């Protein structure tokens, strides 16, 4: 369930201020059931289903998020902007491949929070058929949800991989795209992104490995 509102205020012909608020509420139930197929007759592999485990849980969350932005009209072809936004991704349960009761019991994860800053500009020159956009961004995460190895409660078992909350992490970078219309029906487009920094700020994983200043998984430059 969610409700949101947005307000735009035109200071003058060049400046526009935008503000928005959102309230959200989310509730979910978790029910992980596993059965084993026990073969009694070698000629009949259908077997008998025997309960292996059942793990249940529930989570609910609510919160307020928002944004504040400023747009500036540079000229008839270009405007520049800055936007601050904060938000959250609800916690839940990783219901992917669970091979043991231990994985099912450790499948819960908590809410992720983000404060983001973005500055950039958007340009369109219709007579030349050129469109150019660029942006620089800075993301400050708290309790980011990341797939990590977690230690097994059994000394004989290897670590298990589950979705987990890590401590603070920072991501910043640049992105840009250029579009050129060769004809009214044909255009070419070039886009690039560069993320020089995407690291754990302070974090020691459940296995005891210090990952402070290590790069976040799945975030290439």
Secondary structure, DSSP 8 states (H G I E B T S, - for coil): -EEEEEEEEE-SSSEEEEEEEEEEEEEEEEEEEEEEEE--BTTBTT-EEEEEEEEEEEEEEEEEEEEEEEEEE-SSSEEEEEEEEEEEE--EE--S---SHHHHHT-EE--EEEEEEEEEEEEEETTTTEEEEEEEEEEEEES-EEEEEE--SSTTS--EEEEEE-S-EEEEEEEEEEEEESSSS-EEEEEEEEEEEEEESS-B-TTS-B-TT-B-TT---
